[in-house]
Amino acid sequence: MNKKLAAALSGGAVLVLALTGCTSDEGNPELDAWAKQICDTAPTQNAKIAAADRAITKAAKDSPPEELQKVDAKAFQDLSDGFKARATLLADAGAPPGVEDGAKKQQDAIKKLTALSASYADLKKQMDGLNTKDQGKFASGLSKVGKGMKDVVSQRKSALDALKKLESSGDTKQALLKQEGCKQVAASASAAATDS
């Protein structure tokens, strides 16, 4: 597995709230309730996504074929599940109340997260289908998976951009940052940015 590709996949791993800023004292109870629903599960899903990204990066460093296949297939499944859970959560939460174009931005984020989840599920299928007994066939199959990963990197950026648009609309950012779960996510995102 191309190490540069694994590094690119890990870039921007944490989604929902790589946001910084101060919170507003003016409250919107409906928006705060919406933000709480989003933030209560954010740390769990982000941890799952970040762990899967780390596993891919680690496995890319000279793992034997069987181990690489096993680790990457599990990581792709975890990424698929993590992004699907994010899309489901957004769908269940509904559009942020009182936010201009909130419903449109919410639908755009759901659509992109759902497509991203499907792409990771497809990569998992491809990884499962690799022939680990034949080095040549394995390398050839891995090359195809690598091309698929490149497409997923740009798809992932698009999904993250859609989420950022949703999260920074109107008072949404302040409402999210008031929530303990999103404070944790923002703090871990800042720490990750400092480490890299």
Number of C-alpha atoms within 10 A of each C-alpha: 20 13 15 11 18 23 15 17 21 20 16 16 21 23 24 23 24 18 21 14 8 10 14 12 9 9 12 14 11 13 20 21 17 21 25 21 19 21 25 13 15 23 21 13 21 22 16 17 24 20 17 25 24 17 19 24 21 17 20 20 13 11 13 11 20 13 13 22 23 14 20 24 24 18 24 25 20 23 27 25 20 22 27 20 18 23 23 15 17 21 15 12 16 16 20 26 18 14 15 12 13 20 16 12 21 22 18 17 25 23 16 22 28 20 20 25 26 18 21 23 19 18 24 23 15 17 23 15 13 19 18 18 10 10 11 11 13 19 16 13 17 21 14 14 19 17 11 16 19 15 11 19 19 14 17 24 17 16 23 21 15 20 22 19 18 25 25 15 16 16 20 22 22 24 28 27 26 18 18 14 20 25 20 16 24 21 15 18 22 14 11 13 12 8 7 6
